[in-house]
Amino acid sequence: MINWLVIENSLINLSFLLSIISTLFYWLDIAFFSKQIFFRMGYYSVLLSCFTISSSLGLRWILNHYFPLSNLYESLLFLSWALIILHLILERKINSNLLGGIITPIVMMIIAFSSFFLPKDMQSASPLVPALKSNWLMMHVSVMIISYAALMIGSLLSIIFLIIGYGKEVSIKGNSTGIYANLDSLKSKLEDDLKKRHSKQLNLLESLDNLSYRTISIGFPLLTVGIIAGAVWANQAWGAYWSWDPKETWALITWIVFASYLHTRINKSWQGKKPAMLASLGFIIIWICYLGVNFIGKGLHSYGWIAS
């Protein structure tokens, strides 16, 4: 007899192993200045990881007869899946190892936390509580988590933008032998080289900034739709659209932070690094909203609560 639970766990463990492998390949690609072999191996590892975690979620869905988003363990796996999918899409747009080098270790840590640190009873599938027996489960929770994934990636791109753009100064060091014979030609060559490097750096920074803006522009409407869907569902389940539950409060704070970011970008009231700093702050706010309130205290959204 086939033990489907063992197969499901094996797929998750394989996803974790592949995330480690892809992280190593992307970091090797960064360390050795974009060797395409490492980049391709990292990309293929992410593809395999996408397949294994998708298979695990699909298997869990079939076996338990509900969309796997009823507890913290399942939502963490779904978040990992959403991050991987968006990573694969965005990597074709920017074609940079920096994206994989920062997203794959986050996926690795999420899978590790959900598989090795959460209690076993939280990883087990259990019958849905009455409030979750609704079609709104898939609508609200899946949209919220996908929006979190998009906003996280947009924020990470802003963090990379700030790191690369911080205090960049180009210095030239070299041997002075023979420089007097060809001073003009060497000076011209060095100036051209500096211009090319500076232009390449500016192009990368511009690509990171634009991609961050576009990714957040995708995640923000999804967040808005998810909050509205949650309010409608809350009214059906608990008789009130809004109750200032900790999760609801932090979802509103998250919405305000990224609304402010988009407002400054659209109106161009802030330029350069200021919007990126706001988006970087959003990365912390998302994690507080998604995971932090589950550690801080209970509320109506207590299905992912971890007891001390």
Backbone as CSV, one residue per row, in Angstrom:
resi,resn,N_x,N_y,N_z,CA_x,CA_y,CA_z,C_x,C_y,C_z
1,MET,0.848,-1.203,0.000,0.000,0.000,0.000,0.881,1.251,0.000
2,ILE,0.518,2.224,-0.812,1.304,3.450,-0.935,1.040,4.363,0.256
3,ASN,2.112,4.773,0.893,2.001,5.720,2.005,2.164,7.129,1.439
4,TRP,1.024,7.787,1.182,1.055,9.094,0.533,1.643,10.166,1.435
5,LEU,1.502,9.968,2.758,2.063,10.943,3.681,3.587,10.962,3.604
6,VAL,4.186,9.783,3.475,5.637,9.690,3.337,6.084,10.351,2.035
7,ILE,5.315,10.134,0.969,5.643,10.753,-0.322,5.563,12.268,-0.213
8,GLU,4.521,12.760,0.450,4.368,14.212,0.623,5.548,14.802,1.383
9,ASN,5.929,14.153,2.490,7.063,14.648,3.278,8.372,14.561,2.498
10,SER,8.503,13.508,1.697,9.712,13.353,0.890,9.824,14.464,-0.151
11,LEU,8.694,14.865,-0.726,8.693,15.950,-1.703,9.101,17.273,-1.056
12,ILE,8.629,17.504,0.163,9.009,18.730,0.874,10.493,18.710,1.206
13,ASN,10.990,17.562,1.672,12.425,17.453,1.973,13.270,17.651,0.718
14,LEU,12.787,17.138,-0.398,13.502,17.323,-1.662,13.488,18.787,-2.077
15,SER,12.382,19.468,-1.832,12.307,20.905,-2.124,13.329,21.671,-1.291
16,PHE,13.466,21.288,-0.039,14.451,21.931,0.832,15.871,21.689,0.318
17,LEU,16.156,20.447,-0.078,17.485,20.126,-0.608,17.765,20.908,-1.888
18,LEU,16.787,20.999,-2.760,16.962,21.738,-4.009,17.141,23.236,-3.759
19,SER,16.483,23.748,-2.733,16.662,25.168,-2.415,18.080,25.436,-1.910
20,ILE,18.652,24.486,-1.182,20.052,24.620,-0.754,20.973,24.607,-1.968
21,ILE,20.730,23.660,-2.872,21.570,23.535,-4.072,21.477,24.782,-4.937
22,SER,20.255,25.274,-5.149,20.084,26.469,-5.991,20.740,27.691,-5.350
23,THR,20.660,27.794,-4.021,21.321,28.899,-3.326,22.823,28.858,-3.537
24,LEU,23.414,27.675,-3.411,24.853,27.530,-3.607,25.262,27.892,-5.027
25,PHE,24.474,27.461,-6.014,24.803,27.769,-7.408,24.716,29.270,-7.685
26,TYR,23.678,29.916,-7.173,23.547,31.364,-7.387,24.675,32.121,-6.696
27,TRP,25.041,31.700,-5.491,26.125,32.371,-4.789,27.468,32.137,-5.484
28,LEU,27.659,30.933,-6.021,28.876,30.670,-6.795,28.915,31.547,-8.041
29,ASP,27.756,31.738,-8.655,27.680,32.580,-9.851,28.043,34.024,-9.517
30,ILE,27.574,34.492,-8.346,27.907,35.853,-7.912,29.396,35.957,-7.569
31,ALA,29.913,34.942,-6.871,31.313,34.977,-6.429,32.295,34.926,-7.588
32,PHE,31.935,34.186,-8.643,32.842,34.023,-9.777,32.420,34.864,-10.979
33,PHE,31.692,35.955,-10.691,31.383,36.971,-11.703,30.607,36.402,-12.892
34,SER,29.439,35.869,-12.576,28.455,35.487,-13.599,28.967,34.432,-14.571
35,LYS,29.396,33.315,-14.031,29.680,32.156,-14.871,28.343,31.496,-15.224
36,GLN,28.018,31.438,-16.488,26.689,31.010,-16.912,26.345,29.594,-16.472
37,ILE,27.345,28.733,-16.301,27.068,27.362,-15.900,26.429,27.327,-14.518
38,PHE,26.929,28.154,-13.580,26.348,28.200,-12.243,24.948,28.803,-12.279
39,PHE,24.785,29.839,-13.091,23.481,30.495,-13.200,22.429,29.522,-13.726
40,ARG,22.775,28.771,-14.761,21.824,27.815,-15.342,21.501,26.693,-14.368
41,MET,22.516,26.195,-13.665,22.276,25.121,-12.707,21.382,25.611,-11.563
42,GLY,21.582,26.850,-11.133,20.720,27.413,-10.111,19.285,27.540,-10.587
43,TYR,19.131,27.983,-11.838,17.786,28.147,-12.401,17.079,26.805,-12.531
44,TYR,17.783,25.788,-13.005,17.178,24.461,-13.153,16.838,23.851,-11.793
45,SER,17.650,24.122,-10.791,17.357,23.633,-9.438,16.073,24.265,-8.911
46,VAL,15.885,25.562,-9.194,14.657,26.242,-8.783,13.449,25.654,-9.512
47,LEU,13.622,25.323,-10.798,12.530,24.696,-11.550,12.119,23.365,-10.924
48,LEU,13.110,22.558,-10.571,12.813,21.269,-9.928,12.153,21.475,-8.566
49,SER,12.622,22.470,-7.838,12.025,22.772,-6.540,10.570,23.206,-6.699
50,CYS,10.290,23.979,-7.746,8.919,24.394,-8.040,8.034,23.174,-8.290
51,PHE,8.568,22.204,-9.036,7.802,20.992,-9.339,7.523,20.179,-8.073
52,THR,8.522,20.012,-7.219,8.347,19.175,-6.032,7.392,19.808,-5.023
53,ILE,7.512,21.115,-4.790,6.631,21.746,-3.815,5.209,21.871,-4.360
54,SER,5.063,22.041,-5.684,3.731,22.048,-6.296,3.082,20.674,-6.157
55,SER,3.871,19.628,-6.366,3.359,18.258,-6.238,2.934,17.975,-4.805
56,SER,3.725,18.454,-3.845,3.390,18.243,-2.438,2.085,18.934,-2.061
57,LEU,1.930,20.192,-2.482,0.694,20.922,-2.186,-0.502,20.284,-2.883
58,GLY,-0.307,19.877,-4.140,-1.387,19.214,-4.868,-1.797,17.903,-4.219
59,LEU,-0.808,17.136,-3.774,-1.092,15.867,-3.104,-1.841,16.097,-1.798
60,ARG,-1.426,17.104,-1.065,-2.110,17.423,0.200,-3.556,17.853,-0.057
61,TRP,-3.755,18.591,-1.138,-5.097,19.037,-1.515,-5.991,17.833,-1.837
62,ILE,-5.468,16.904,-2.617,-6.250,15.730,-3.029,-6.571,14.840,-1.839
63,LEU,-5.578,14.591,-0.991,-5.764,13.666,0.116,-6.706,14.196,1.188
64,ASN,-6.690,15.517,1.427,-7.461,16.090,2.533,-8.724,16.811,2.082
65,HIS,-8.934,16.922,0.766,-10.184,17.454,0.201,-10.436,18.919,0.564
66,TYR,-9.374,19.684,0.750,-9.513,21.130,0.906,-8.221,21.775,0.438
67,PHE,-8.350,23.045,0.017,-7.177,23.762,-0.457,-6.218,23.953,0.711
68,PRO,-4.950,23.561,0.568,-4.025,23.523,1.707,-3.575,24.899,2.188
69,LEU,-4.485,25.585,2.875,-4.175,26.904,3.439,-4.857,27.103,4.785
70,SER,-5.053,26.009,5.520,-5.841,26.110,6.745,-5.006,26.353,7.988
71,ASN,-3.675,26.181,7.919,-2.848,26.420,9.093,-1.526,27.056,8.674
72,LEU,-0.683,27.338,9.644,0.569,28.052,9.381,1.515,27.234,8.505
73,TYR,1.573,25.935,8.762,2.465,25.067,7.976,2.107,25.112,6.492
74,GLU,0.844,24.963,6.195,0.415,24.962,4.797,0.607,26.329,4.145
75,SER,0.349,27.384,4.896,0.518,28.728,4.315,1.990,29.033,4.055
76,LEU,2.896,28.521,4.912,4.319,28.716,4.675,4.773,27.993,3.409
77,LEU,4.267,26.790,3.201,4.599,26.061,1.972,4.051,26.795,0.754
78,PHE,2.844,27.328,0.883,2.250,28.064,-0.237,3.026,29.351,-0.505
79,LEU,3.499,30.007,0.551,4.323,31.205,0.386,5.618,30.860,-0.344
80,SER,6.238,29.731,0.010,7.451,29.293,-0.679,7.169,29.060,-2.154
81,TRP,6.048,28.421,-2.434,5.659,28.163,-3.829,5.465,29.476,-4.585
82,ALA,4.778,30.449,-3.963,4.530,31.743,-4.619,5.836,32.485,-4.875
83,LEU,6.763,32.439,-3.919,8.060,33.091,-4.106,8.830,32.463,-5.261
84,ILE,8.779,31.135,-5.353,9.489,30.438,-6.431,8.897,30.797,-7.785
85,ILE,7.576,30.792,-7.884,6.908,31.111,-9.156,7.257,32.530,-9.605
86,LEU,7.147,33.486,-8.695,7.473,34.872,-9.051,8.952,35.030,-9.381
87,HIS,9.797,34.302,-8.683,11.230,34.340,-8.968,11.511,33.884,-10.389
88,LEU,10.899,32.778,-10.796,11.123,32.254,-12.140,10.635,33.237,-13.208
89,ILE,9.530,33.921,-12.919,8.989,34.890,-13.877,9.888,36.124,-13.967
90,LEU,10.280,36.648,-12.810,11.058,37.883,-12.786,12.484,37.683,-13.278
91,GLU,13.020,36.498,-13.063,14.400,36.269,-13.486,14.547,36.372,-14.998
92,ARG,13.493,36.051,-15.715,13.529,36.213,-17.169,13.500,37.683,-17.561
93,LYS,12.966,38.515,-16.674,12.896,39.947,-16.974,14.230,40.637,-16.710
94,ILE,14.847,40.307,-15.576,16.053,41.037,-15.189,17.321,40.285,-15.550
95,ASN,17.235,38.938,-15.638,18.388,38.108,-16.015,19.608,38.418,-15.148
96,SER,19.418,38.401,-13.834,20.491,38.722,-12.901,20.559,37.665,-11.816
97,ASN,21.788,37.301,-11.428,21.964,36.307,-10.382,21.628,36.864,-9.001
98,LEU,21.541,38.195,-8.875,21.245,38.801,-7.586,19.865,38.394,-7.083
99,LEU,18.912,38.286,-7.994,17.546,37.928,-7.622,17.505,36.526,-7.021
100,GLY,18.109,35.564,-7.730,18.145,34.202,-7.212,18.975,34.078,-5.960
101,GLY,20.053,34.875,-5.883,20.941,34.800,-4.740,20.315,35.244,-3.443
102,ILE,19.240,36.031,-3.522,18.596,36.506,-2.301,17.241,35.845,-2.046
103,ILE,16.548,35.384,-3.106,15.242,34.754,-2.915,15.386,33.293,-2.503
104,THR,16.309,32.557,-3.146,16.436,31.122,-2.844,16.809,30.845,-1.382
105,PRO,17.698,31.627,-0.748,17.935,31.346,0.676,16.735,31.642,1.562
106,ILE,15.906,32.615,1.159,14.692,32.894,1.928,13.717,31.726,1.818
107,VAL,13.563,31.188,0.602,12.725,29.998,0.416,13.271,28.840,1.241
108,MET,14.578,28.668,1.224,15.222,27.607,1.991,14.891,27.739,3.473
109,MET,14.986,28.962,4.016,14.719,29.172,5.439,13.239,28.965,5.775
110,ILE,12.349,29.362,4.863,10.917,29.171,5.103,10.585,27.685,5.165
111,ILE,11.098,26.904,4.209,10.836,25.466,4.201,11.454,24.798,5.422
112,ALA,12.668,25.224,5.793,13.330,24.658,6.966,12.529,24.947,8.230
113,PHE,12.058,26.182,8.370,11.269,26.549,9.549,9.978,25.744,9.619
114,SER,9.276,25.654,8.490,7.993,24.960,8.489,8.156,23.460,8.707
115,SER,9.234,22.862,8.205,9.406,21.408,8.262,10.101,20.926,9.525
116,PHE,11.041,21.724,10.054,11.889,21.248,11.145,11.640,21.941,12.480
117,PHE,10.958,23.087,12.480,10.771,23.816,13.722,9.325,23.846,14.199
118,LEU,8.383,23.770,13.273,6.984,23.727,13.694,6.677,22.380,14.329
119,PRO,5.839,22.355,15.361,5.453,21.075,15.969,4.778,20.161,14.959
120,LYS,4.944,18.870,15.152,4.389,17.890,14.217,2.872,17.974,14.130
121,ASP,2.220,18.304,15.257,0.764,18.394,15.206,0.295,19.554,14.344
122,MET,1.144,20.610,14.184,0.785,21.720,13.311,1.024,21.395,11.851
123,GLN,1.875,20.407,11.596,2.131,20.002,10.216,1.089,19.017,9.709
124,SER,0.360,18.413,10.626,-0.635,17.409,10.243,-1.909,18.088,9.750
125,ALA,-2.518,17.475,8.771,-3.812,17.969,8.284,-4.889,17.615,9.296
126,SER,-5.799,18.539,9.527,-6.891,18.316,10.467,-8.171,18.872,9.875
127,PRO,-9.340,18.396,10.349,-10.606,18.907,9.816,-10.719,20.415,9.983
128,LEU,-11.291,21.045,8.996,-11.432,22.496,9.034,-12.414,22.921,10.117
129,VAL,-12.076,24.014,10.810,-13.023,24.594,11.752,-14.162,25.222,10.951
130,PRO,-15.334,25.411,11.573,-16.492,25.916,10.814,-16.231,27.194,10.032
131,ALA,-15.471,28.120,10.616,-15.238,29.405,9.939,-14.448,29.240,8.648
132,LEU,-13.671,28.150,8.536,-12.846,27.938,7.353,-13.547,27.122,6.276
133,LYS,-14.704,26.585,6.580,-15.430,25.794,5.592,-16.189,26.734,4.656
134,SER,-15.427,27.378,3.809,-15.998,28.371,2.906,-15.130,28.474,1.668
135,ASN,-15.751,28.844,0.548,-14.991,29.083,-0.678,-14.090,30.315,-0.558
136,TRP,-14.374,31.143,0.454,-13.546,32.316,0.672,-12.140,31.946,1.151
137,LEU,-11.982,30.721,1.648,-10.658,30.293,2.106,-9.634,30.408,0.984
138,MET,-9.964,29.842,-0.179,-9.051,29.899,-1.311,-8.920,31.330,-1.823
139,MET,-10.027,32.029,-1.890,-10.022,33.379,-2.444,-9.188,34.331,-1.591
140,HIS,-9.496,34.394,-0.311,-8.861,35.376,0.569,-7.407,35.017,0.873
141,VAL,-7.180,33.810,1.382,-5.849,33.469,1.873,-4.841,33.344,0.735
142,SER,-5.237,32.721,-0.369,-4.290,32.570,-1.476,-3.895,33.923,-2.062
143,VAL,-4.852,34.826,-2.225,-4.549,36.159,-2.760,-3.655,36.934,-1.806
144,MET,-3.924,36.817,-0.502,-3.094,37.514,0.479,-1.657,37.017,0.433
145,ILE,-1.473,35.700,0.382,-0.112,35.152,0.418,0.639,35.472,-0.872
146,ILE,-0.050,35.414,-2.002,0.601,35.785,-3.263,1.000,37.260,-3.229
147,SER,0.139,38.082,-2.636,0.491,39.511,-2.514,1.688,39.692,-1.593
148,TYR,1.738,38.925,-0.505,2.905,38.985,0.375,4.175,38.626,-0.395
149,ALA,4.098,37.558,-1.202,5.272,37.121,-1.962,5.741,38.213,-2.920
150,ALA,4.788,38.824,-3.641,5.152,39.886,-4.589,5.742,41.091,-3.867
151,LEU,5.139,41.482,-2.749,5.634,42.638,-2.002,6.997,42.345,-1.370
152,MET,7.192,41.108,-0.912,8.498,40.727,-0.362,9.590,40.844,-1.415
153,ILE,9.310,40.325,-2.605,10.314,40.377,-3.671,10.583,41.823,-4.074
154,GLY,9.526,42.630,-4.204,9.722,44.038,-4.523,10.554,44.745,-3.469
155,SER,10.306,44.422,-2.203,11.083,45.012,-1.120,12.533,44.547,-1.156
156,LEU,12.743,43.261,-1.457,14.102,42.728,-1.548,14.880,43.403,-2.675
157,LEU,14.214,43.646,-3.778,14.870,44.348,-4.883,15.272,45.762,-4.466
158,SER,14.442,46.402,-3.663,14.793,47.733,-3.158,15.980,47.659,-2.203
159,ILE,16.025,46.598,-1.393,17.162,46.424,-0.482,18.447,46.229,-1.280
160,ILE,18.386,45.408,-2.343,19.558,45.207,-3.202,19.960,46.524,-3.845
161,PHE,18.964,47.292,-4.290,19.216,48.599,-4.898,19.980,49.511,-3.934
162,LEU,19.570,49.535,-2.669,20.229,50.375,-1.679,21.645,49.887,-1.381
163,ILE,21.820,48.562,-1.340,23.146,48.015,-1.039,24.126,48.329,-2.164
164,ILE,23.704,48.078,-3.407,24.596,48.312,-4.546,24.868,49.802,-4.728
165,GLY,23.858,50.625,-4.495,24.006,52.057,-4.724,24.612,52.824,-3.574
166,TYR,24.923,52.136,-2.469,25.431,52.850,-1.295,26.931,53.122,-1.421
167,GLY,27.297,54.401,-1.347,28.688,54.819,-1.256,29.619,54.230,-2.295
168,LYS,29.159,54.134,-3.531,29.988,53.546,-4.571,31.042,54.544,-5.051
169,GLU,32.305,54.174,-4.913,33.417,54.973,-5.421,34.358,54.064,-6.206
170,VAL,34.772,54.518,-7.382,35.670,53.734,-8.235,37.082,54.244,-8.074
171,SER,37.983,53.371,-7.699,39.397,53.737,-7.566,40.214,52.892,-8.517
172,ILE,41.304,53.493,-9.057,42.156,52.807,-10.039,43.518,52.573,-9.436
173,LYS,43.920,51.343,-9.438,45.232,50.993,-8.924,45.956,50.166,-9.974
174,GLY,47.218,50.465,-10.203,47.931,49.687,-11.196,49.408,50.026,-11.208
175,ASN,50.159,49.360,-12.070,51.603,49.556,-12.192,51.871,50.758,-13.085
176,SER,52.807,51.627,-12.679,53.072,52.850,-13.443,54.169,52.683,-14.481
177,THR,54.709,51.474,-14.637,55.800,51.270,-15.587,55.324,51.538,-16.999
178,GLY,56.048,52.391,-17.719,55.729,52.669,-19.118,54.587,53.626,-19.315
179,ILE,54.099,54.204,-18.249,52.922,55.066,-18.387,53.246,56.359,-19.118
180,TYR,54.474,56.859,-18.992,54.823,58.132,-19.616,54.852,58.034,-21.132
181,ALA,55.131,56.866,-21.666,55.219,56.716,-23.119,53.850,56.795,-23.773
182,ASN,52.834,56.312,-23.041,51.500,56.264,-23.655,50.467,56.882,-22.711
183,LEU,50.806,58.011,-22.147,49.950,58.603,-21.119,48.561,58.949,-21.651
184,ASP,48.499,59.606,-22.790,47.207,60.029,-23.332,46.330,58.837,-23.678
185,SER,46.943,57.848,-24.334,46.164,56.683,-24.739,45.681,55.884,-23.542
186,LEU,46.531,55.750,-22.519,46.141,55.013,-21.320,45.034,55.753,-20.573
187,LYS,45.164,57.069,-20.496,44.136,57.863,-19.817,42.785,57.717,-20.512
188,SER,42.822,57.770,-21.844,41.585,57.626,-22.610,40.960,56.245,-22.402
189,LYS,41.841,55.238,-22.380,41.347,53.869,-22.203,40.730,53.684,-20.827
190,LEU,41.369,54.218,-19.804,40.850,54.103,-18.448,39.530,54.859,-18.294
191,GLU,39.439,56.014,-18.898,38.198,56.783,-18.827,37.055,56.031,-19.500
192,ASP,37.337,55.413,-20.649,36.311,54.629,-21.345,35.870,53.442,-20.504
193,ASP,36.880,52.804,-19.869,36.555,51.644,-19.036,35.686,52.044,-17.849
194,LEU,36.014,53.163,-17.233,35.228,53.658,-16.111,33.806,54.010,-16.537
195,LYS,33.691,54.632,-17.693,32.362,54.992,-18.196,31.515,53.748,-18.449
196,LYS,32.153,52.705,-19.002,31.414,51.468,-19.271,30.951,50.812,-17.975
197,ARG,31.857,50.764,-16.981,31.494,50.161,-15.705,30.406,50.976,-15.014
198,HIS,30.553,52.287,-15.052,29.556,53.159,-14.432,28.206,53.019,-15.127
199,SER,28.244,52.944,-16.453,27.005,52.784,-17.215,26.339,51.445,-16.909
200,LYS,27.154,50.391,-16.784,26.619,49.064,-16.465,25.992,49.053,-15.086
201,GLN,26.649,49.719,-14.144,26.126,49.791,-12.791,24.812,50.561,-12.750
202,LEU,24.769,51.695,-13.467,23.547,52.481,-13.510,22.403,51.708,-14.153
203,ASN,22.715,50.939,-15.206,21.690,50.125,-15.857,21.137,49.079,-14.900
204,LEU,22.022,48.443,-14.111,21.578,47.451,-13.137,20.708,48.094,-12.070
205,LEU,21.153,49.256,-11.560,20.379,49.951,-10.536,19.014,50.380,-11.078
206,GLU,19.005,50.855,-12.317,17.743,51.266,-12.934,16.813,50.067,-13.119
207,SER,17.386,48.928,-13.521,16.579,47.713,-13.691,16.008,47.242,-12.362
208,LEU,16.830,47.273,-11.307,16.362,46.868,-9.984,15.251,47.785,-9.493
209,ASP,15.426,49.071,-9.690,14.436,50.044,-9.228,13.117,49.876,-9.978
210,ASN,13.204,49.739,-11.296,11.988,49.583,-12.096,11.273,48.271,-11.783
211,LEU,12.048,47.197,-11.626,11.438,45.893,-11.347,10.816,45.877,-9.954
212,SER,11.464,46.533,-9.002,10.900,46.651,-7.660,9.562,47.383,-7.708
213,TYR,9.540,48.488,-8.436,8.307,49.273,-8.565,7.189,48.459,-9.230
214,ARG,7.526,47.737,-10.292,6.519,46.955,-11.007,6.017,45.790,-10.169
215,THR,6.923,45.149,-9.431,6.519,44.015,-8.604,5.614,44.464,-7.466
216,ILE,5.966,45.564,-6.821,5.106,46.109,-5.763,3.779,46.574,-6.347
217,SER,3.808,47.090,-7.577,2.570,47.515,-8.242,1.643,46.338,-8.525
218,ILE,2.193,45.138,-8.622,1.383,43.926,-8.769,0.889,43.448,-7.400
219,GLY,1.793,43.464,-6.417,1.432,42.958,-5.096,0.416,43.820,-4.366
220,PHE,0.479,45.137,-4.561,-0.422,46.032,-3.825,-1.893,45.831,-4.188
221,PRO,-2.268,45.772,-5.476,-3.679,45.497,-5.784,-4.145,44.138,-5.258
222,LEU,-3.255,43.137,-5.295,-3.613,41.830,-4.741,-3.855,41.931,-3.240
223,LEU,-3.019,42.714,-2.562,-3.214,42.925,-1.125,-4.556,43.602,-0.866
224,THR,-4.893,44.585,-1.692,-6.170,45.294,-1.542,-7.351,44.346,-1.733
225,VAL,-7.280,43.541,-2.794,-8.348,42.568,-3.058,-8.442,41.560,-1.915
226,GLY,-7.301,41.105,-1.426,-7.300,40.136,-0.331,-7.922,40.692,0.937
227,ILE,-7.626,41.953,1.262,-8.203,42.571,2.457,-9.715,42.724,2.307
228,ILE,-10.158,43.146,1.133,-11.601,43.298,0.896,-12.300,41.949,0.978
229,ALA,-11.704,40.915,0.355,-12.284,39.570,0.418,-12.344,39.071,1.855
230,GLY,-11.306,39.374,2.622,-11.301,38.968,4.024,-12.391,39.664,4.828
231,ALA,-12.647,40.939,4.508,-13.699,41.682,5.216,-15.074,41.085,4.920
232,VAL,-15.300,40.733,3.651,-16.590,40.114,3.284,-16.742,38.773,3.973
233,TRP,-15.673,37.989,3.962,-15.706,36.677,4.622,-15.926,36.828,6.133
234,ALA,-15.268,37.808,6.744,-15.429,38.038,8.180,-16.882,38.391,8.518
235,ASN,-17.515,39.161,7.652,-18.913,39.524,7.890,-19.812,38.302,7.843
236,GLN,-19.500,37.379,6.916,-20.286,36.150,6.833,-20.042,35.217,8.015
237,ALA,-18.780,35.141,8.454,-18.415,34.197,9.503,-18.663,34.735,10.908
238,TRP,-18.360,36.020,11.135,-18.401,36.572,12.485,-19.368,37.747,12.627
239,GLY,-19.997,38.166,11.533,-21.009,39.218,11.622,-20.474,40.626,11.641
240,ALA,-19.202,40.828,11.273,-18.622,42.177,11.240,-17.542,42.215,10.171
241,TYR,-17.508,43.312,9.417,-16.512,43.438,8.360,-15.108,43.677,8.921
242,TRP,-15.026,44.361,10.049,-13.721,44.728,10.598,-13.813,44.718,12.124
243,SER,-12.832,44.129,12.776,-12.889,44.012,14.240,-11.588,44.441,14.905
244,TRP,-10.650,45.008,14.145,-9.349,45.429,14.655,-8.600,44.276,15.337
245,ASP,-8.773,43.108,14.763,-7.968,41.964,15.146,-6.493,42.271,14.843
246,PRO,-5.511,41.735,15.608,-4.101,42.034,15.338,-3.687,41.813,13.889
247,LYS,-4.160,40.738,13.281,-3.813,40.469,11.883,-4.421,41.529,10.966
248,GLU,-5.651,41.916,11.238,-6.302,42.942,10.423,-5.590,44.293,10.571
249,THR,-5.197,44.604,11.790,-4.523,45.881,12.038,-3.202,45.956,11.285
250,TRP,-2.413,44.884,11.340,-1.122,44.892,10.664,-1.279,44.787,9.149
251,ALA,-2.345,44.161,8.689,-2.615,44.162,7.246,-2.889,45.582,6.767
252,LEU,-3.608,46.364,7.591,-3.873,47.763,7.257,-2.576,48.577,7.271
253,ILE,-1.713,48.323,8.255,-0.419,49.025,8.304,0.408,48.694,7.067
254,THR,0.411,47.424,6.681,1.131,47.007,5.470,0.586,47.732,4.249
255,TRP,-0.718,47.818,4.162,-1.370,48.492,3.032,-0.964,49.967,2.992
256,ILE,-0.937,50.631,4.149,-0.579,52.056,4.211,0.870,52.270,3.776
257,VAL,1.778,51.394,4.227,3.200,51.542,3.885,3.399,51.468,2.374
258,PHE,2.812,50.457,1.740,3.033,50.301,0.303,2.182,51.277,-0.514
259,ALA,1.060,51.720,0.034,0.305,52.790,-0.630,1.125,54.072,-0.634
260,SER,1.828,54.332,0.462,2.689,55.516,0.540,3.836,55.414,-0.459
261,TYR,4.407,54.216,-0.571,5.493,54.005,-1.537,5.018,54.298,-2.958
262,LEU,3.879,53.729,-3.340,3.368,53.936,-4.699,2.974,55.392,-4.918
263,HIS,2.454,56.017,-3.880,2.066,57.431,-4.008,3.287,58.301,-4.304
264,THR,4.378,58.051,-3.582,5.586,58.848,-3.812,6.187,58.570,-5.185
265,ARG,6.063,57.336,-5.660,6.611,57.006,-6.979,5.773,57.615,-8.105
266,ILE,4.457,57.529,-7.960,3.577,58.045,-9.014,3.658,59.567,-9.093
267,ASN,3.642,60.230,-7.939,3.711,61.689,-7.914,5.123,62.231,-8.041
268,LYS,6.112,61.313,-7.965,7.525,61.690,-8.055,7.914,62.725,-7.010
269,SER,7.253,62.655,-5.846,7.604,63.566,-4.759,8.896,63.140,-4.077
270,TRP,9.212,61.840,-4.171,10.482,61.324,-3.684,11.243,60.726,-4.840
271,GLN,12.534,60.937,-4.858,13.376,60.402,-5.919,14.549,59.642,-5.295
272,GLY,15.147,58.791,-6.094,16.365,58.106,-5.659,16.110,57.046,-4.608
273,LYS,16.814,57.172,-3.492,16.833,56.103,-2.506,15.687,56.169,-1.498
274,LYS,15.007,57.304,-1.398,13.966,57.439,-0.384,12.816,56.443,-0.572
275,PRO,12.253,56.298,-1.781,11.204,55.280,-1.944,11.719,53.877,-1.673
276,ALA,12.960,53.588,-2.060,13.537,52.265,-1.814,13.657,51.991,-0.320
277,MET,13.968,53.019,0.468,14.042,52.856,1.919,12.666,52.532,2.498
278,LEU,11.635,53.162,1.966,10.274,52.885,2.425,9.859,51.464,2.066
279,ALA,10.198,51.031,0.845,9.895,49.659,0.437,10.663,48.646,1.273
280,SER,11.901,48.978,1.632,12.699,48.089,2.477,12.074,47.944,3.862
281,LEU,11.542,49.029,4.386,10.808,48.961,5.647,9.599,48.043,5.516
282,GLY,8.973,48.081,4.333,7.815,47.228,4.084,8.119,45.745,4.228
283,PHE,9.361,45.343,3.944,9.741,43.937,4.072,9.583,43.469,5.520
284,ILE,9.986,44.306,6.469,9.845,43.972,7.888,8.372,43.964,8.289
285,ILE,7.623,44.949,7.798,6.204,45.059,8.140,5.432,43.827,7.658
286,ILE,5.765,43.338,6.467,5.075,42.156,5.940,5.271,40.961,6.868
287,TRP,6.512,40.754,7.317,6.786,39.597,8.172,6.114,39.738,9.533
288,ILE,6.008,40.957,10.036,5.271,41.154,11.285,3.804,40.806,11.077
289,CYS,3.251,41.286,9.964,1.839,41.011,9.658,1.594,39.526,9.439
290,TYR,2.480,38.891,8.674,2.242,37.495,8.296,2.554,36.522,9.424
291,LEU,3.702,36.710,10.076,4.162,35.729,11.050,4.236,36.287,12.463
292,GLY,4.607,37.557,12.601,4.838,38.119,13.919,3.633,38.075,14.835
293,VAL,2.457,38.420,14.313,1.275,38.460,15.177,0.895,37.073,15.674
294,ASN,1.355,36.023,14.983,1.088,34.670,15.457,1.920,34.333,16.695
295,PHE,3.030,35.035,16.873,3.853,34.843,18.060,3.470,35.810,19.173
296,ILE,2.979,36.992,18.796,2.705,38.037,19.786,1.452,37.717,20.601
297,GLY,0.397,37.302,19.934,-0.834,37.031,20.664,-1.914,36.453,19.796
298,LYS,-2.965,35.970,20.442,-4.054,35.324,19.734,-5.081,36.345,19.257
299,GLY,-5.896,35.901,18.325,-6.958,36.734,17.808,-7.890,35.865,16.975
300,LEU,-8.702,36.518,16.161,-9.592,35.763,15.290,-8.824,34.943,14.267
301,HIS,-7.623,35.407,13.909,-6.769,34.675,12.977,-5.762,33.856,13.774
302,SER,-6.248,32.937,14.566,-5.376,32.203,15.486,-5.054,30.794,15.007
303,TYR,-5.370,30.480,13.763,-5.176,29.122,13.278,-3.707,28.757,13.148
304,GLY,-2.851,29.759,13.035,-1.430,29.474,12.932,-0.681,29.744,14.230
305,TRP,-1.412,29.871,15.333,-0.778,30.226,16.598,0.188,29.149,17.071
306,ILE,1.346,29.572,17.566,2.324,28.654,18.124,2.391,28.888,19.616
307,ALA,2.008,27.895,20.397,2.033,28.036,21.847,3.465,27.988,22.337
308,SER,3.751,28.785,23.356,5.103,28.797,23.913,5.310,27.551,24.767
